[in-house]
Amino acid sequence: MAQTLRLCVVAVLALALISLSQAQGPSEEDLVEDIMGDEMDVEDDLDLGIAGDEEEEEEAAKEAEPAAPLIPKVTYKAPEPMGEHFFAESFDRGTLDSWVLSKAKKEDIDEDIAKYDGQWSVEDMKDSKLPGDKGLVLKSRAKHHAISAQLLRPFIFDSNLIVCLCRRYEVNFQTGIDCGGAYIKLLTQTPDLDLDQFVDKTPYTIMFGPDKCGEDYKLHLIFRHKNPKTGEYEEKHAKKPDADLRTYYTDKKTHLYTLVLNPDNSFEVLVDQTVVNSGNLLTDMTPAVNPAAEIEDPEDSKPEDWDEMPKIQDPAAVKPEDWDEDAPAQIPDEAAVKPDGWLDDEPDYISDPEAVKPEDWDEDMDGEWEAPQVPNPACEAAPGCGAWQRPNVDNPSYKGKWKPAMIDNPNYQGVWKPRKVANPDFFEDLHPFRMSPFSAVGLELWSMSSDIFFDNFFITNERHTADRWATDGWGLKKAAEGAAEPGLATQMLTAAEERPWLWVVYVLTVALPLVLIVVFCCTGKVRQRTARTHAQQIDTRNRHTQDSAQLETSHPHNRNPAHTGARVSGEKHTSSTDA
């Protein structure tokens, strides 16, 4: 049984090791079969007297080699805009002919960094899985960047059309991101819009996209709302997404950012076609689109006799006569006894006997020299040194300073608040979706990281058209990246090479459960086999006893009544004697 258990354990460990090694190459059994197959072929050739030619040996060698895993090849094809759209840019022409680099300077900042002189380039990604797929790359660190392009025609939020705004683009932080943004702006259509002078203060209608600094991961959705009474604009920020955004900034993969605005004021923010934030422009923006209808009267003031105290001291309460306010909180413990061996005449600290006055000590300048104090060695073995004092304990008679009990205030009027008056600045805009028209798209960024990759900008008023563009562009990238990713086993082995301690985790999570399962199976089979053998032995013994009894009965001597009676009577006699 012990030998069977050992065989089970060895077999399971071998299976676990073979399953892990298959991710790196052919198993040992495959190599043995190949070698044995070659030897058998050679023996057959010798028996038949046929000499194998070189071509057959080469074919046999090729067949013996392990076949490399086939990786599906994804061929890049530039997405083509279809359906109604206002802007489409894949950068596959390899130029920035339709884009305008800002020549402006940023205001209220040092002259050295005021220029928008950050470099842009159109190129492939560093680790591109789709050769020929180009994008716009932010190349400079610690620089201001500004670039923009005109739409095919202005996007107008027409109240007579049931349309949505669908805006999509891709971002890849190729070298990671420390502090910087990758958001885009939809620049408001104005008579004085000059893309050559595009700066941070250029009016925009919507700002949308990722932004990070330190451990603060953001996904902006900001729109500028026009006050219908004053004509002034105010930024409205969407609530923060509940989803964890960290992965999108750290995995160095291409991610698709989508914004959908609907005429019913609802909005959706998607990353890789998954909704990470949603809400309504009327209820989920800060500050709110519409101000409060009433506000607190700034001229109202609290009356002098207004009582805001919910509790007061009981005026009828009287301090008890036996209340001692002077009683201490703690008193010496009268039951305490000085421990045996306490050294009353020994101080806790003594002058260091080994200390020596420095040679340069000047008593006129430094005063009389005294040796430094050190713990008294005589006190180390004793329970204590110096004058013994009783320890203090809580005073059972202590009550502290007497205070009257608190009761409900009969004159309590509640917390005072100013009265409400009509808000003179109140307005009600039930359609914040009808934003200011925009006529250009722009990137105005500052980043401490370089090589931020942008691609496949698309603006439309048809959701299905935006989905088709995403499938043709980002969908192709995702397929190529997925095809190039290593399998699970390879990832596990690579991780174990970097962190050897993972082998222990693999053994505990893979091999150990298999060993336990097989051990229980083997021990169960052994018990069943032992029980079955024991039952067979008992059955054989019973059959042997029955055969012996039949032989005795069939013998002629045993059939004689006299002998039978004598035997029976003898048995009875023996039984009675035994009894």
Helices and strands as residue ranges (DSSP letters): H 2-21, H 28-48, H 54-64, E 87-89, E 100-101, G 111-113, E 120-124, E 134-138, E 143-155, E 165-173, E 179-181, E 184-188, G 195-197, E 204-213, E 216-226, E 233-238, H 246-250, E 255-261, E 266-271, E 274-280, E 285-286, E 294-296, E 311-313, E 330-332, E 349-351, H 363-366, E 373-375, G 377-379, E 392-394, E 406-408, E 420-422, E 438-447, E 452-460, H 463-472, H 474-484, H 488-498, H 502-506, I 507-511, H 512-554, H 556-559, H 561-578
